[in-house]
C-alpha cells in the first residue's frame, strides 16, 4: 500500500516551473492481509490542504506507473505501507508477482525490469524531482539497502531536499474488510496523524517526528518502530525542512547550530511561547529557545518532551558509563517523580541524521509484582557533547495501579494465534501495563512477496491479561 502526497508549492525560495502548481495527491489503502493506511493518507492530505495545497486523495492504491508519475510534479511524495530495503508496494496485484512496486533502483536500473515496477533512478538527477521538498517512506526498513537499491542514496543523488525513512519494523493497524478508516486511529495511523498536525504548526520535520513519537507512546505505551526514523537529503540540513513554504526573509537550507549541553529547561532562554494540542487534545505550552531547543509542558508545568539538534561531526568523547550518568542526571533534574529505582529497559545507539552519534536510554518503574508500571522516560544523548537532543516523559491510564495477569503467557499466545489464524510463525509474548494489563504477542512469519521485492510479515496483538480479549491488532 502506498501514499503519495504531492505538494508542488512546498519549495522554499523562488518557485520553479514545476513548483508553480499547488498540488497534493494522497494514496492509501487497506491491503488483503489487513494492513490499513488509509487514515495516514487522509490525515496528511488534510494537513497539506490546511497549509494551502489542493489536490486529489486516493484510498485504493496506485499503480507503479501512476505513482512514479505523481513524483514528477511533487513537492512532497509520501508512501505509507508495505516495504523493505529499496522497495515500496503501491498496490496489490492478483498475485505477489504482480504487485505494483516503486523501488529505489541502482546505477544500472535506468528502465523497469518488468511490468508493475518503476525506479527512482529513472528520475533525471537534479532535474525531474529537484523541486521535491520532502519524501516520506513510511514503511519497514526503508532506510536500509536492498537488492533494488537504497532510497536515501537515490534521494540525495536526485536532489530531493529531505527524505524520511525507517531503520526497522514499523506497525500499522490490521483491520477487517468493511472497517471504517475513522476507527483506525492507532499505531502507525495515529503517528502520522500527529506528525501531520505538528507539521502544520510550522516546525521542522525533525521536531514533528519527535513530537509524534512522544504522542504515540503516551497513547499506547509503545512507539511501534516509528521512533527509529532516519532523515537524509540533498539540503544542507534535511531535518530542518518544513512542510510550509518559507516566509519572506526566512533562510533557504540553513544549517542549525548543534544544541549545547544544558542542565535544566530553566537554564534556556525562551524566545517564543505558544499553545499547541497534546495527544489527547489537551493544551500544552510549547517553548522555543535561543539555544535551538524546543520543549512542551503540561498545565501543571511538568515537562512532556523536548527536541534539540545533535552534532554531526567531531570526536565522540562519552563512553557507555559516562553517557548513562549524563542522562540520569538530566532526568533526575527535569522529570518529577523519577528516581534511581526505575529500571533501565533500553540503552542503545540510534541515528536520525547523517553523522550524529546518539544513545537512547529508556526507564520504567517496576512494581512489587515485577511488572513495569505505566510510566516511561526516554532520553537521547549526544555522545560528543553530552547534550540532550530528545526527551519524553509519558504515562498511561493504568499508572500507579496494581496489575493482575490472570491470563498466562501460553494462553495469550494461543489467543493471538487463533485471532490471526496462524500456527507457523515464531511467537513471543511480553507482559506490560499501560492503559490495561496486557500481553503484547508478536508473530513473525518471515518475508513474503516476489523475489527481490519481499516485505516483512509480522503481526502484533495486545491481549487483555485479565479477560483474554484482543485489544488491538497491528501489522508490519
N, C-alpha and C positions, 0 to 999 in steps of 0.2 A: 504494500500500500504506500501511497506517496502523497505528499502535499507539495504543491508548487505554489509559491507566492511571488508574484512579480510586482515590484514596486518601482516603476520607472522613474519616479521623481525623487528617489531616495539618495541621489548622488549629491555629495557636498560640493559646493563651489558652482561654477558656471555649468549648467546642464548642456550636454551634448545633444546631437540629433536623436540618439537612441533614448536619452533620458527625458525627452520633451513630453512624451505621452505619460500621463499619470495612470498607470495600470496596476492592478492587483489580481492575481489568479491563485485560488486556493484549491487543492485537490486532496481529498481524504476518502477513506472507505472502510467498511467492515469486511475483513478477509474471511474466507471459508473456514479457517481454523479459529475464528472468533476475535482475533486481534482487531481492535476498533480504534481508529484515529480520527474519526470524523470531527469530534469536538475540538481536537487540536487544530485541525484545518480551519474550522469556522471561527474559533477564538482568535487565531492570528489574522484571518481575513477582517474580522470586526475591528481589531486593533489598528490595522492598516487603514481601514476606512475612517476611523476616528482621527487618524493623522492626516487625512485629506486625500487618500487614494481611492480610486474606483476600480471596479473590475468584476470578474465572474468567479463564482465558487462552485467546485465540483465535489460531490461526495460519493462517487462511484469509480474512482481510479482514473487513470490516464494512460494512453498508450505510450510506449517508449518514444516514438516519433513526435507525438504531440508534446510530451514533457520536455524533450530536448529542444523543440522549437520555442516553447514557452521561455526557456532560459535566454534565448537570443535578445529579448527585449526586457529582461527582468532586472529591476533594481534590487529585488530580493527574490531568491529562489529557494524554497524550503520543502524538504521531503520528510514525511512522517510515516514510519512503518518498518517493514521487514528489510533488513540489510545485513551486510557483513563487510569485511575489509574490501573496499574498492567497488562494491556493488550495492544497488538500491532497487528494490522491486516497486514498480509504479502501478501495477495492476495484476490481475490473475488471468492466466490462460486456461484452456481446457485441461492442460497437464503442466507439471513443473517445467518441462522443456519449452513450453510456450508462454511462460510468464514474462511480461514486459519488464525489462531491466535497463536502468540507466547506470553505466559504470564509469569509473574514473578514467580508465584507459592508460596505456603506456605509450612510449615514444613511437612504437611501430603501429599502434592502433589508430590509424587515421580514418578508417572506414569500418562499419559494423561487420562482425564476423558472420552473423546470421540474423534472421528476422527477429523482431522484438527486442533488439539490443541497440543502444546508442551510447557513444563515448563522449565524455567531457573533452577529450583530446581532439575531437572534431572541431571544437571552437578554435578559431584562429587566435594565437597569443596576442594579448593586448589589443584586440580588435572586436571580436564578436561579443564578448562578455566583459569588456573593460569597464562598463558602467555598472556592473553588478556590485552593489554596495555590500550585500550580505548573502551568504549561502548557509542555509540551515540543513544539516544532515542528521535528523533526529531518529537515529536507529542504532542498533547494536554494532560495535566495533568499527564505526565509520572513520575513526581516527587511525585505524590500522591499515597496513598494506595487505593486499590480497593478490590473487592470480591476475586480476584485471586492473591493477594499479593502486594508487593511493590518492584519495580525494584531496587531501590537504596540499600535496605536492602539485597536483594539477591546478588547484585553485590559485596558488601563488604564480604558477607559470602562465596562467591565462589572464592575470591581472585583476582577479576578484579581491576586493579590499579585505573582507573578513569572512572566514568560514568557521562555523560552529560544528564540531563533531564530538564523538564519544568514544572513550577508550575501552569500554567493556559492555556487558549486557545492560540493556535498559528495558523497562517493563511498561506496557500499556494495558488498559482494561481488555479482558477477554469476555465477549458478550454472546448472547444467543441471537438467532435471527428474530427480527422484529423489535429489538431493543431500541428505544429512543435515544438518540445521541445526547439529549439533555440529561439523561440519567447516568452518564458515564464520566462524570467529573471527578475522577480519582486516578491515582498512579500517574502515568505519563501525560494523560489529558489534563489533569489538574496542574502539573508542572508547566505545561505550555500555555494554559490559560493564565497562570500567574506571570509567566515570562511576558506574555502579550500585554498584560496590564502594566507591568513595570516599564516595559519598553515605551509605552505611550506617555510616561511621565517625564521623558527626556533624558533618562540615564543611559549610560553606555551598555553595550551587550554584556560586558563582564559583570556589571552591577545587576542587571536584570536577571542574569543566570544565577548569581549568588543569592539574590533575594527569593527567586522562585524555588531554589533548593531549600532555603530555610522554611519557606511556607509549606512545602510538601512534607518535610519532616514533622513540622508542627501538626499537620493534619493527620499523618499516617504513621509517624514514628520511623519511617524509612525513606531514603532518597531514591530507592529503586534503580540505582545506577546513574541517575541524572546528575549527581554531584561530580561525576568524572568527565566533565566537559573539557574540550580542548579547543583553543582558538588560534587559528593561523590565518595568514592572508598577505596580500601584496602591499597593504597600507603599512606605514611606519609603525603604527600601534593598532593592530587589528582588534584588540579587546576594547578600544575606545570608540569604535564605530557606534553610531546611534541610528535607531530606526527613523527618527525625524530628521529631515534635512537640516544642515547647519543654518543658523540665523545670520543676519547681517553682522559682519565683523568677527564671526567665530572662526577659529583657525581650521585649516584643512590638514588632516593627517598629522596632528601634533602628537608628540610622544609625552605622556605624563611622567612626572618625576616619581621615582620609587618612594614608597612610604618609609619614613624614618622610624626607628624604634621609639615607642612611647609606652608609658606605664598604665595610664587610665584615660578614658574618654574626656575626663575633666581637664587633662593636660593639653587637649587640642583646641584650636581657635576656630569657633564656628563662623562661617561666612554667609550661610543661608539656612533657614529653617522653614520646613513646610509640613503639611499634614497629608499623609498617604493612607491607603487602605491596607489593613493587615489581612492575614489569611482567612479569618472568619468575618471579614468586613469591618472589624474594629478600627478606629482611628489610631494611627501611630505617628509619633513625632519623628520626622526624618531630618537629619542634620548633615550638611556638607561642611567640611572644614578646610582651612588653609593648607593643611598637610596632605590633602588629597584623600583623606579618609571620609567615608560616608557611613552613618550608622542610624539605626532605627531604635526607638524606645517606646515602651508601653505607657499607658496613662499613669501608672504608679512610678514611672521613672526608670524601671528596670530595663536593661539592655536586651533587645531582641536579636539583632545581628549587626555586624559591621563589615565593610569591604575596603580593602586598601590595594595598593599597586606593588607587586613584587619586583625585585631586581631581576634582570635577565642576563647579566654577565658579571664576572668578577670571581674572586676566590670564595669558596664555601668554607666557612670557619667554624660552624657549630656541628658537633657530633651528636649522636643519639641522646646521650645523657644531658648534654647542655640544652638541646632543643626541648626536651621534655621539661627541664627545670624552668626554662623561659616561659613555656606555655602554662605550666602550673601556676607560676607567679602571676601571670597576667589574668588567668581565670579567677584566681583567688581574690584579686583586687577588683575585678569588674563584674563578677557573677554572684548575685546574692544567693546564699544557701549552699554554695559549693564548698566542699572541704576535701581533705586528702583521703577520706574514707571511700570516696567514689571510685568505682572500678574503671581502669583504663581498658576500653574494649577495642580500640584501634590505634595503631601508631605505624604509619606507612608513608613512603614518599608518594607525592602526587605532582602532576604538572598540568597547568591550564594554558600557559603562554610559552612560546619557544624560548628556551634558555633559563626559565625560572627553576628554582631549587627549593621546593616546599616539602614540609612534613605535615601530614594530617594526624591529629590526635582527637579521640572521642572518649568522653567519660559518661558513665551512667551509675547512679546509686543502686545498690543491691540490697534487697530486704532480707529479713531473717530466714525466709523460705528459700533463699538462693536465687530468686528470680529478679531480674532488673526492674526497678521502678520506672514509671512512665515519665522520666525526665532525661534530658540529654544535653550535653555541651560538646560542641565541635569547634576546633580551632586549627588554623593553618599558619605555620610559622615559616618565614623566610630564613633559610639556613645560612645566608650570607650576612644578614644584619640582625637577626633576632626579632624583626618587626612582625606583628600580627597582620596578615593580609586577608583573613576571613575568620569570623567568629559567629556562632549562632547558639542560642540557648532556647530550648523548646520543651514543651511538656504536653502530654495527652490528657484526656479526661479522667484516666484512672490513676493519675499521680497521687501518691500517698495512700492509696487504698490497698488493703490486704488482698493477695491473689489466691485463687483456688483452681488448681488444674485437675478437674475431675476426669477429663479425657486424657489418657496417656499418649505417649509418642506413637506407639504402634497403631493405636486407634485413629489418631489424627492422620497418619499416612494412609490407612485404609479408607477413611472418608474422602481424602483428596483423590486417591486413585479411582474410587467409584464415581466421583463427581466428573472427572475428565475422561473416564473410560480407558485408563492406562494400567497395564500390569508389566510393562517392559522397561520403562525409563528408570534411571537412577534417582531415588527419592531420599531427601534429607528433611529433617524437621527441627526447627529451633523454637524453643519456648520464649514467649515475650509477653509484655503487657504494654498497652498504650491507651487505646480507648476501651479495650476489653482484654481479659486474659485470653491469650490466643497461641496457637501453634502456626508458624509460617512454614508451610511444606513446599519444597521446591522439587519439581520433577523434570529431569534433564533427559531428553531423547536424542541428543546429539544434533547433527546437521541434517537439513532437508533441502531439496531443490535440485536444480540441474547442475552438472559438473561445471566448476568454475564460478558458479553463482549460488552456492549453498548458503543458507541462513540458519542461525541457531533456532532450535525448537525446545524452548524451556517454558514451563508454566509454574506460577506460584499461587498458592491458595492460603488464605487465612482461615483457620478453623477455630471456632469458639471453644476454648478449653473447658468450659462448664457444660455446654449443651451438645457439642459436636456439629453445630451448624456451620455452613460455609459463609464466611463474612465477606470475602472478596475473592476475585479470580483475575489474575493478570498474566500476560504472555509476552515473551520476547519478540 
